[in-house]
């Protein structure tokens, strides 16, 4: 039984560090795109999109280093809110695969947070 717990802890650690490494890359890409392209939003919807997507996912990923559940939730919530805003303003889903790919660390942080909670519950004998 002890070996199974060690394996689960190791997998959780791999997920955590994969999410962290991917988050560093994502924040770097978002910053490069923002600095390289400049910020020229024309209206309120574009400002909201900037706050939700680059701002929200970056904030969430930075918070997730300390509080995985909160940071992952902010990242995934920002992605969902961005998609909803885009549908409301443009009438369709955003094109391209980059939007969800950049938010993958948020899902990984949430998964890691859930696994950590399950492991601590198992360690204390809770079911």
C-alpha positions as CSV (number, residue, x, y, z in Angstrom):
1,X,0.0,0.0,0.0
2,X,2.9,2.3,0.8
3,X,4.3,1.9,-2.8
4,X,1.0,2.8,-4.3
5,X,1.0,6.1,-2.3
6,X,4.6,6.8,-3.3
7,X,3.7,6.3,-7.0
8,X,0.7,8.6,-6.7
9,X,2.8,11.3,-5.0
10,X,5.4,11.0,-7.7
11,X,2.8,11.4,-10.5
12,X,1.4,14.4,-8.7
13,X,4.8,16.0,-8.5
14,X,5.4,15.3,-12.2
15,X,2.0,17.0,-13.0
16,X,2.8,19.9,-10.8
17,X,6.2,20.6,-12.4
18,X,4.8,20.1,-15.9
19,X,2.2,22.7,-15.1
20,X,4.7,25.1,-13.7
21,X,7.1,24.7,-16.6
22,X,4.3,25.1,-19.2
23,X,3.0,28.1,-17.2
24,X,6.4,29.8,-17.4
25,X,6.4,29.3,-21.2
26,X,2.8,30.5,-21.5
27,X,3.4,33.7,-19.5
28,X,6.6,34.3,-21.5
29,X,4.8,33.9,-24.8
30,X,1.9,36.1,-23.7
31,X,4.3,38.8,-22.6
32,X,6.3,38.6,-25.9
33,X,3.1,38.8,-28.0
34,X,1.8,41.7,-25.9
35,X,5.1,43.6,-26.0
36,X,5.9,42.7,-29.6
37,X,2.5,43.5,-31.0
38,X,1.7,46.4,-28.7
39,X,-1.7,47.1,-27.1
40,X,-4.1,49.0,-29.3
41,X,-7.6,47.9,-28.2
42,X,-10.3,49.9,-29.9
43,X,-13.3,49.3,-27.6
44,X,-14.6,48.0,-24.4
45,X,-15.0,44.4,-25.7
46,X,-11.3,44.3,-26.7
47,X,-10.2,45.7,-23.3
48,X,-12.3,43.1,-21.6
49,X,-10.8,40.4,-23.8
50,X,-7.3,41.5,-22.9
51,X,-8.1,41.5,-19.2
52,X,-9.7,38.1,-19.3
53,X,-7.4,36.2,-21.5
54,X,-3.8,37.4,-21.1
55,X,-4.4,39.1,-17.8
56,X,-6.5,36.4,-16.2
57,X,-4.5,33.4,-17.4
58,X,-1.2,34.9,-16.4
59,X,-2.5,36.0,-13.0
60,X,-4.0,32.6,-12.4
61,X,-0.8,30.8,-13.4
62,X,1.3,32.9,-11.1
63,X,-1.1,32.3,-8.2
64,X,-1.1,28.6,-8.9
65,X,2.6,28.3,-7.8
66,X,1.4,28.9,-4.2
67,X,-2.3,28.0,-4.4
68,X,-3.0,25.5,-7.2
69,X,-6.7,25.3,-6.8
70,X,-7.2,29.1,-6.8
71,X,-4.8,29.8,-9.6
72,X,-6.0,26.9,-11.8
73,X,-9.6,28.1,-11.2
74,X,-8.7,31.6,-12.2
75,X,-6.9,30.4,-15.4
76,X,-9.7,28.1,-16.5
77,X,-12.4,30.7,-15.5
78,X,-10.6,33.3,-17.6
79,X,-10.5,31.0,-20.6
80,X,-14.2,30.3,-20.3
81,X,-15.1,34.0,-19.8
82,X,-12.9,34.9,-22.8
83,X,-14.8,32.4,-25.0
84,X,-18.2,33.6,-23.7
85,X,-17.2,37.3,-24.4
86,X,-16.0,36.4,-27.9
87,X,-19.2,34.5,-28.6
88,X,-21.2,37.5,-27.3
89,X,-19.3,40.1,-29.4
90,X,-18.3,38.2,-32.5
91,X,-21.1,35.6,-32.6
92,X,-18.7,32.7,-33.0
93,X,-15.9,30.8,-31.2
94,X,-12.4,32.2,-31.5
95,X,-10.4,30.5,-34.3
96,X,-7.2,28.6,-33.7
97,X,-5.9,26.2,-31.2
98,X,-3.6,28.5,-29.4
99,X,-6.2,29.9,-26.9
100,X,-6.9,26.6,-25.2
101,X,-3.3,25.3,-25.5
102,X,-2.0,28.3,-23.6
103,X,-4.5,27.6,-20.8
104,X,-3.6,23.9,-20.4
105,X,-1.5,24.6,-17.3
106,X,-4.6,25.8,-15.5
107,X,-6.2,22.5,-16.1
108,X,-3.0,20.7,-14.9
109,X,-2.9,22.8,-11.7
110,X,-6.5,21.9,-11.0
111,X,-5.8,18.2,-11.6
112,X,-2.7,18.4,-9.3
113,X,-4.7,20.3,-6.6
114,X,-7.4,17.5,-6.7
115,X,-4.8,14.8,-6.5
116,X,-3.1,16.5,-3.6
117,X,-6.4,16.7,-1.7
118,X,-7.1,13.1,-2.4
119,X,-3.6,12.1,-1.2
120,X,-3.9,14.1,2.1
121,X,-7.3,12.6,2.7
122,X,-6.0,9.1,2.1
123,X,-3.0,9.8,4.4
124,X,-5.3,10.9,7.3
125,X,-7.7,8.0,6.7
126,X,-10.6,10.0,5.4
127,X,-12.7,8.6,2.6
